[in-house]
Amino acid sequence: MNDIIADMLSRIKNAQKVYKAEVRVKYSKICIHILNILVEEGYINGYKLIKDDLYSIQVYLKYYNEKPVIKNITRISKPGKRIYISNKTLWKASNGLGLNILSTSKGVLSDQNARRLKVGGEILCRVF
């Protein structure tokens, strides 16, 4: 498997479709940074690092009125086609209701923090 971010996002999406309380994803530093942003913005309840024979991450999903908080989560920049954007042309996801997650020179940031720091970068995913 080459794209660990897409794997994590699809596991989260599929687990929420069947109303699972938690899902286990493969460990990666970039996945930890993305999950930190999702926790800060209130899209998931949290996560825990689990050490078995290999490291993995237990993600605790969040529901509101028995519906998933994350309605849609998609990978934007892919290994075959990287998508970069400057801070001046950074758009708001779903008219400001969603969230773009970027990999910048200042680290992995939400689109709101990237605009505040005036940095652009690679758009990893969009959450709504």
C-alpha positions in Angstrom: 0.0 0.0 0.0 1.4 3.4 -1.0 -1.2 5.9 0.2 -1.6 5.5 4.0 -3.6 8.7 4.2 -6.3 7.5 1.8 -6.4 4.2 3.6 -7.0 6.0 6.9 -9.7 8.2 5.5 -11.6 5.4 3.8 -11.5 3.3 7.0 -13.0 6.2 8.9 -15.6 6.8 6.3 -16.6 3.1 6.1 -16.7 2.7 9.9 -19.0 5.6 10.2 -21.4 4.2 7.6 -22.0 1.2 9.8 -22.0 3.3 13.0 -18.9 1.8 14.6 -17.7 3.5 17.8 -14.0 3.0 16.9 -11.8 2.0 14.1 -8.2 0.9 13.9 -5.9 2.5 11.3 -2.2 2.0 10.5 0.3 4.2 12.2 2.1 7.1 10.5 3.3 10.4 11.7 1.2 12.2 9.1 -1.9 10.3 10.2 -1.3 11.5 13.8 -1.0 15.1 12.6 -4.3 14.8 10.6 -6.0 13.1 13.6 -4.8 15.9 15.9 -6.5 18.5 13.6 -9.7 16.4 13.5 -9.8 16.3 17.3 -9.2 20.0 17.6 -12.0 20.8 15.2 -14.4 18.4 16.9 -14.8 15.8 14.1 -13.7 12.8 16.2 -13.6 12.1 19.9 -9.9 11.2 20.0 -7.4 8.5 19.3 -5.0 6.2 21.1 -1.7 4.7 19.9 -1.6 0.9 20.3 1.5 -1.1 20.3 1.1 -4.7 19.1 3.6 -6.3 16.9 3.2 -3.2 14.7 2.0 0.2 15.8 -1.6 1.1 15.0 -4.0 3.9 16.0 -7.4 3.4 17.6 -9.7 6.2 16.4 -12.8 7.0 18.4 -15.5 8.3 16.1 -18.1 11.0 17.0 -21.8 11.0 16.4 -24.4 13.7 17.0 -28.1 12.7 17.2 -27.2 9.2 16.0 -25.6 10.6 12.8 -21.9 10.8 12.0 -20.3 14.1 12.5 -18.1 13.6 9.4 -20.5 13.6 6.5 -17.8 13.4 3.8 -14.1 13.0 4.0 -12.1 12.9 0.7 -8.4 12.8 -0.3 -7.5 15.7 -2.6 -3.8 15.5 -3.3 -2.9 11.9 -4.4 0.5 10.3 -5.0 -0.1 10.4 -8.7 -1.3 14.0 -8.8 -0.1 16.4 -6.1 -2.2 19.6 -5.6 -0.5 22.6 -4.1 -2.2 25.9 -3.4 -0.9 29.3 -2.1 -2.5 31.1 0.8 -4.0 33.7 -1.5 -6.0 31.2 -3.5 -6.9 28.9 -0.6 -10.6 28.3 -0.8 -13.0 27.5 2.1 -14.3 24.0 2.1 -18.1 23.9 1.7 -18.5 27.7 2.2 -16.7 27.7 5.5 -18.6 24.8 7.0 -16.0 22.2 6.2 -12.3 21.9 6.7 -9.3 21.5 4.4 -6.1 20.0 5.9 -2.8 21.1 4.4 0.8 20.0 4.6 2.8 23.3 4.8 6.3 24.4 5.7 4.9 25.1 9.2 3.6 21.5 9.6 0.2 20.0 9.0 -2.4 22.7 9.4 -6.1 23.4 8.9 -7.0 25.9 6.2 -8.0 28.4 8.9 -4.6 28.3 10.6 -2.8 28.3 7.2 -4.6 31.5 6.2 -3.8 33.1 9.6 -0.1 32.2 9.2 -0.2 33.2 5.5 1.3 29.9 4.2 0.2 27.6 1.4 1.0 24.0 0.7 -0.3 20.6 -0.4 -4.0 20.0 0.2 -4.1 16.6 1.8 -7.9 16.1 2.4 -11.2 17.9 2.8 -13.7 17.1 5.7 -17.3 18.1 5.8 
